[in-house]
């Protein structure tokens, strides 16, 4: 890890747990582009797409409570959307098979703009369920459905029914203001990332909280094992992601879970091997695209296998 930092491949926090005990928890590099303040394990990072797991889990919780079925069409919960909402199911949103086009970010300043944008979508890119397309509107629409059913903001729901039961005490979801211990994203030219838009859903957390999340998922504390299995299903083509990223099951039991995230200069990776009983978490605020190589090297160390990590950082 020191070498990864010295060669410019990694600036961030790393945590490794084995048998649910943390065996390594360290920080490398700086909190922001000024490079004056060193990171500590208390710093929180934007986890990019890993956030998508929360809306997936929340929908499964609501299904367990009998408030929805994932085969239901979107129009059942948000009737004012255009006709395409009669064709798209919640399952399509979870598996990125809805055909809903991309967000026009030029017009987006807040959640209302996102919702208005959905109302302006007049046609889908393909018939739902026939193709896979990893578009972010799937995520925002999941959040809007939760808000309708729960009668509270998605952020509040997640704080109550995910962060609290999993004891993820440092986790925060946008929009927020004046929080301490936030690692700020910056690129290799030392240019800081732009501020977040005040829209709901981006999550900042510590490596320890992401480990708690992984343990929580596998313990059936927040949803049943059958819901966890259902959530990990994906469109039947290689290289497609489920709502959990990449999830492998044996006898309907989760055995491997891998999910990476990217947002601006932030990069995040969660690797959990249930059989080998280890979890690796890498959170960075200076994207260099080396997290998979670093986690592969850590995995090899944990398994007492030979590893090589090419430290050359691409300019």
Secondary structure, DSSP 8 states (H G I E B T S, - for coil): -HHHHHTTS--EEEEEEETTEEEEEEEESBSSTT--SB--TT-BEE-GGGGHHHHHHHHHHHHHTTS--TTSBGGGT-TTS-GGGGT-BHHHHHHT-S------GGG-SBHHHHHHHHHH--S-SS-TTS-----THHHHHHHHHHHHHHTS-HHHHHIIIIITTTT-TT-EESS--S-SSB---B-TT--B-----B-TT-EEE-HHHHHHHHHHHHTTSSS-HHHHHHHT---SSTT--BTTBEEEEETTEEEEEEEEEEETTEEEEEEEETTTTEEEEEEESS--S-HHHHHHHHHHHHTT-----------
